[in-house]
Amino acid sequence: MTRTEHETETLIRESLDRLAARAPDGRAVRDALARAGRNRRPSARLALVAAAVVALVAGVVAGTQVLTRTDLAPAAGRPVLGYSPEWLPDGFTEQYREGGPGIAPQVRRWFAGPAEITLSAYSTADPEWSQAALRIASIKDQVLVRGRVAMVTGNTGTAALLTWLADERHVLTAQVTGVPDARAVARRVAESVTAEPVGVRGELRFGPLPAGLAERSAAVRGTGPGDASTELTAASPDHPSVAAVRATASAGSPGIGGAAPVTVRGGQGFYLAPKDGDEAMVAVRLPSGRWLTVSGRQPEAVLAAVADGIQLDPAPDYRWLGRATS
């Protein structure tokens, strides 16, 4: 069975399981049909049964279609990034996506060697971006992006940043670095941006978090599916820009020299105490052979508990890594 077939089978099975969980008790259905049958002609009873079968099949098909379109309808709680460019210079491939709940920033990055293009979206409900329209109006270096005024900053020939309002609720930025005529490239990228959503579906989900912390962001990165990694962060609502806990799944060893043994997820794990300004870290090798690390300025027991509660997704979406557009 290929990876694609396995993912499709997994999604179909999950869809059927969810439909079954929402289905009414079988005895109640039989009783309802029996009551209806006493007051209906045979043909009406057949019509009822046929309608029920059609509804069930339609529900399975619809549920399967939604779940298999992982970019447009990711699982509950997965970030959705609302914007996509339809044009990029040749050679650039997407290697990073990040999003989060509420008004968390949305970030997508493409690379071609050292050159980088970043498309970001911010909410005007975020105090940091609530006055974006006034800032744009106050800048002398302005251009039009899809008929809207945009400001140009950081224009150095090989780097430029365009900022504009996609609508009343979203501020977008297109940043280009390491590219000749960066201003023109940034403007062309910005002109091509449409409200085409994509998802961020990594291989981790947070379980229980320490009191006072909430999920802040989920990011997927890599040059391709072979070196993909997932990173989750959690933060205090009072300091949302500072990650208090970070969980990462990747293929490479996190470096456990000098670590103390600790039980994590029911097996042998490792604990590295903080030193030289580094955060404390708990690491454990997953059944897949990949490594899970949880780090932060937290006690060992707290980091281990977060690692124990992490949920693993058997079918993360890493297909877009290393592609030009998705």
C-alpha positions as CSV (number, residue, x, y, z in Angstrom):
1,M,0.0,0.0,0.0
2,T,1.4,3.4,-1.0
3,R,1.6,6.4,1.5
4,T,-1.2,8.1,-0.4
5,E,-3.4,5.0,-0.2
6,H,-2.7,4.7,3.5
7,E,-3.6,8.3,4.2
8,T,-6.8,8.0,2.2
9,E,-7.8,4.8,4.0
10,T,-7.0,6.5,7.4
11,L,-9.2,9.5,6.5
12,I,-12.1,7.3,5.3
13,R,-11.9,5.2,8.5
14,E,-11.9,8.3,10.6
15,S,-14.8,9.7,8.7
16,L,-16.8,6.5,9.2
17,D,-15.9,6.4,12.9
18,R,-17.1,10.0,13.4
19,L,-20.4,9.3,11.5
20,A,-20.9,6.2,13.6
21,A,-20.3,8.1,16.8
22,R,-23.0,10.7,15.8
23,A,-25.5,8.0,14.7
24,P,-28.5,7.4,17.0
25,D,-28.9,4.2,18.9
26,G,-30.0,1.3,16.6
27,R,-32.9,0.3,18.9
28,A,-34.3,3.8,18.8
29,V,-34.2,3.8,15.0
30,R,-36.0,0.4,14.9
31,D,-38.7,1.6,17.3
32,A,-39.2,4.8,15.3
33,L,-39.5,2.9,12.1
34,A,-41.9,0.5,13.7
35,R,-44.2,3.3,14.9
36,A,-44.1,4.9,11.5
37,G,-44.8,1.6,9.8
38,R,-48.1,1.1,11.7
39,N,-49.4,4.3,10.2
40,R,-48.0,4.1,6.7
41,R,-48.6,2.1,3.6
42,P,-45.9,-0.4,2.5
43,S,-44.7,1.9,-0.3
44,A,-44.2,4.7,2.3
45,R,-42.2,2.4,4.5
46,L,-39.9,1.5,1.6
47,A,-39.5,5.2,0.8
48,L,-38.4,5.8,4.4
49,V,-35.8,3.1,4.3
50,A,-34.5,4.3,0.9
51,A,-34.3,7.9,2.2
52,A,-32.3,6.7,5.3
53,V,-29.9,4.8,3.1
54,V,-29.4,7.7,0.8
55,A,-28.8,10.1,3.7
56,L,-26.2,7.7,5.2
57,V,-24.3,7.3,2.0
58,A,-24.4,11.0,1.3
59,G,-23.0,11.6,4.8
60,V,-20.2,9.2,4.4
61,V,-19.2,10.7,1.0
62,A,-19.4,14.3,2.2
63,G,-17.5,13.5,5.4
64,T,-14.8,11.7,3.4
65,Q,-14.5,14.6,0.9
66,V,-14.0,17.1,3.7
67,L,-11.5,15.0,5.6
68,T,-9.4,14.2,2.5
69,R,-9.1,17.8,1.5
70,T,-6.6,18.5,4.2
71,D,-5.5,21.9,3.0
72,L,-9.1,23.4,2.9
73,A,-10.6,21.6,5.9
74,P,-8.0,20.5,8.3
75,A,-8.9,18.6,11.5
76,A,-10.5,20.6,14.3
77,G,-8.0,22.9,15.9
78,R,-5.5,22.9,13.0
79,P,-4.4,26.3,11.8
80,V,-5.6,27.6,8.5
81,L,-3.5,30.2,6.6
82,G,-5.8,32.4,4.6
83,Y,-3.7,33.7,1.7
84,S,-1.6,32.2,-1.1
85,P,0.5,33.8,-3.9
86,E,-0.1,32.7,-7.5
87,W,3.3,33.9,-8.7
88,L,6.8,33.4,-7.3
89,P,10.2,33.8,-9.0
90,D,11.6,30.6,-10.5
91,G,13.5,28.3,-8.1
92,F,11.6,29.2,-4.9
93,T,10.0,26.3,-2.9
94,E,7.8,26.5,0.2
95,Q,9.6,25.3,3.3
96,Y,7.7,26.8,6.2
97,R,4.2,27.4,7.4
98,E,3.0,28.7,10.8
99,G,-0.3,29.6,12.3
100,G,-2.2,29.5,15.5
101,P,-5.6,30.1,17.2
102,G,-7.4,33.5,17.4
103,I,-5.4,36.4,16.1
104,A,-2.0,34.6,15.9
105,P,0.1,35.6,12.9
106,Q,0.0,33.5,9.7
107,V,3.4,33.0,8.1
108,R,4.5,31.2,4.9
109,R,8.1,31.1,3.6
110,W,9.7,30.1,0.3
111,F,13.5,29.7,-0.3
112,A,15.9,29.5,-3.2
113,G,19.3,29.1,-1.7
114,P,19.9,32.0,0.7
115,A,17.1,34.1,-0.9
116,E,13.8,34.2,0.9
117,I,10.2,35.3,0.3
118,T,7.9,35.6,3.3
119,L,4.1,36.1,3.1
120,S,2.6,37.0,6.5
121,A,-1.0,37.9,7.6
122,Y,-1.9,39.7,10.8
123,S,-5.2,40.6,12.4
124,T,-6.2,44.2,12.9
125,A,-7.6,43.0,16.2
126,D,-4.0,42.6,17.3
127,P,-3.0,45.9,19.0
128,E,0.3,45.8,17.3
129,W,-1.4,45.9,13.9
130,S,-4.6,47.9,14.7
131,Q,-3.1,51.2,13.4
132,A,-1.7,49.7,10.2
133,A,-3.9,51.9,8.0
134,L,-2.6,55.0,9.6
135,R,1.1,53.9,9.4
136,I,0.6,53.1,5.7
137,A,-0.9,56.5,5.0
138,S,1.9,58.3,6.8
139,I,4.7,56.7,4.7
140,K,5.9,58.6,1.6
141,D,7.1,55.5,-0.3
142,Q,3.8,54.0,-1.4
143,V,2.6,51.8,-4.2
144,L,-0.8,50.2,-5.2
145,V,-1.4,46.5,-4.5
146,R,-4.7,45.3,-6.1
147,G,-6.0,48.8,-5.9
148,R,-5.1,49.3,-2.3
149,V,-2.3,51.6,-1.0
150,A,0.8,49.7,0.3
151,M,3.9,51.1,2.0
152,V,7.4,50.1,1.0
153,T,10.0,49.8,3.7
154,G,13.5,48.3,3.9
155,N,14.1,48.9,0.2
156,T,17.8,48.2,-0.4
157,G,17.8,46.8,-3.9
158,T,18.1,43.2,-2.8
159,A,15.5,43.5,0.1
160,A,12.1,45.0,0.4
161,L,9.0,44.8,2.5
162,L,5.5,45.7,1.3
163,T,2.6,46.1,3.8
164,W,-1.0,46.5,2.8
165,L,-4.6,45.8,4.1
166,A,-6.2,42.9,2.3
167,D,-9.5,44.0,3.9
168,E,-10.6,45.7,7.1
169,R,-9.5,42.7,9.2
170,H,-6.2,41.6,7.7
171,V,-2.9,43.2,7.2
172,L,-0.5,41.4,4.8
173,T,3.2,41.8,4.3
174,A,5.4,40.4,1.4
175,Q,9.1,40.4,2.4
176,V,11.8,39.6,-0.2
177,T,15.5,39.3,0.7
178,G,18.5,38.2,-1.3
179,V,16.8,38.9,-4.7
180,P,17.8,41.5,-7.3
181,D,15.2,44.3,-7.8
182,A,13.5,43.1,-4.6
183,R,11.0,45.9,-4.7
184,A,9.6,44.9,-8.1
185,V,9.6,41.2,-7.1
186,A,7.8,42.0,-3.8
187,R,5.2,44.0,-5.6
188,R,4.6,41.3,-8.2
189,V,4.2,38.6,-5.4
190,A,1.8,40.9,-3.5
191,E,-0.3,41.5,-6.7
192,S,-0.7,37.8,-7.1
193,V,-1.9,37.1,-3.6
194,T,-5.4,35.7,-3.3
195,A,-7.6,34.5,-0.4
196,E,-6.8,30.9,-1.1
197,P,-6.5,29.0,2.2
198,V,-4.0,26.2,3.1
199,G,-3.6,24.2,6.2
200,V,-0.9,23.4,8.7
201,R,-1.2,19.8,9.7
202,G,1.9,18.5,11.5
203,E,2.3,15.3,13.4
204,L,1.8,16.7,16.9
205,R,-1.1,18.1,19.0
206,F,-0.8,19.5,22.5
207,G,-2.6,17.6,25.3
208,P,-2.9,19.1,28.7
209,L,-0.8,22.2,29.3
210,P,0.5,23.7,32.5
211,A,-1.9,26.0,34.3
212,G,-1.9,29.5,32.8
213,L,-0.6,28.4,29.3
214,A,-2.4,28.1,26.0
215,E,-1.4,27.0,22.5
216,R,0.3,29.8,20.7
217,S,1.4,28.4,17.3
218,A,1.9,25.3,15.2
219,A,4.6,25.3,12.5
220,V,5.8,22.8,9.9
221,R,9.2,23.2,8.2
222,G,11.6,21.3,5.9
223,T,13.1,21.2,2.4
224,G,10.9,18.3,1.6
225,P,8.8,15.5,3.3
226,G,12.0,13.6,4.1
227,D,13.3,16.2,6.6
228,A,10.0,17.6,7.8
229,S,9.5,18.7,11.4
230,T,6.6,19.9,13.4
231,E,6.9,22.5,16.2
232,L,4.2,23.6,18.7
233,T,4.5,26.5,21.2
234,A,2.4,27.5,24.2
235,A,2.5,30.8,26.0
236,S,0.9,32.8,28.7
237,P,-2.0,35.1,27.5
238,D,-0.2,37.9,29.4
239,H,3.0,37.3,27.3
240,P,1.8,35.8,24.0
241,S,5.0,36.6,22.1
242,V,7.1,34.5,24.4
243,A,7.0,30.7,24.1
244,A,6.9,29.1,27.6
245,V,6.8,25.6,26.3
246,R,8.0,24.2,22.9
247,A,7.3,20.7,21.5
248,T,9.1,19.4,18.4
249,A,9.0,16.2,16.4
250,S,11.9,15.6,13.9
251,A,14.0,12.9,12.4
252,G,17.3,14.1,13.9
253,S,18.5,13.4,17.4
254,P,18.2,16.5,19.6
255,G,21.6,15.9,21.2
256,I,21.3,14.1,24.5
257,G,24.9,14.0,25.7
258,G,25.1,14.3,29.4
259,A,21.3,13.9,29.8
260,A,19.8,12.1,32.8
261,P,17.4,9.2,32.2
262,V,13.8,9.9,32.8
263,T,10.5,8.0,32.1
264,V,8.7,9.7,29.2
265,R,5.5,8.3,27.5
266,G,6.0,5.0,29.4
267,G,9.5,4.4,28.2
268,Q,13.2,5.5,28.4
269,G,13.6,9.3,27.9
270,F,16.2,11.9,28.6
271,Y,16.3,15.1,30.6
272,L,18.8,17.9,30.0
273,A,18.9,20.5,32.8
274,P,19.1,24.2,31.8
275,K,22.6,25.7,31.5
276,D,24.3,28.6,29.9
277,G,21.0,30.3,29.3
278,D,19.5,27.3,27.5
279,E,16.1,26.0,28.3
280,A,15.5,22.6,30.0
281,M,14.6,19.8,27.7
282,V,12.9,16.4,27.8
283,A,13.5,14.0,24.8
284,V,12.2,10.6,23.9
285,R,12.4,8.5,20.7
286,L,9.0,7.7,19.3
287,P,7.9,4.3,18.0
288,S,8.3,5.7,14.4
289,G,12.0,6.3,15.1
290,R,11.5,10.1,15.2
291,W,12.4,12.2,18.2
292,L,10.0,14.2,20.4
293,T,11.5,17.0,22.4
294,V,9.7,19.3,24.9
295,S,11.6,22.3,26.1
296,G,11.0,25.4,28.2
297,R,11.8,27.2,31.4
298,Q,9.8,24.6,33.4
299,P,10.5,21.9,35.9
300,E,11.4,18.5,34.7
301,A,8.1,17.0,35.9
302,V,6.1,19.6,34.0
303,L,8.0,19.0,30.7
304,A,7.6,15.3,31.1
305,A,3.9,15.7,31.7
306,V,3.5,17.8,28.5
307,A,5.4,15.2,26.5
308,D,3.2,12.4,28.0
309,G,0.1,14.3,26.8
310,I,1.3,15.0,23.3
311,Q,-1.0,13.5,20.7
312,L,0.6,12.0,17.5
313,D,-1.0,12.3,14.1
314,P,-0.3,9.2,11.9
315,A,-0.9,11.1,8.7
316,P,0.6,14.6,8.8
317,D,0.5,16.7,5.6
318,Y,4.1,17.3,4.5
319,R,3.4,17.0,0.8
320,W,3.7,20.7,0.1
321,L,7.2,21.0,1.5
322,G,9.7,21.6,-1.3
323,R,7.1,22.7,-3.8
324,A,6.8,26.1,-5.5
325,T,3.1,26.7,-4.6
326,S,0.3,24.7,-3.1
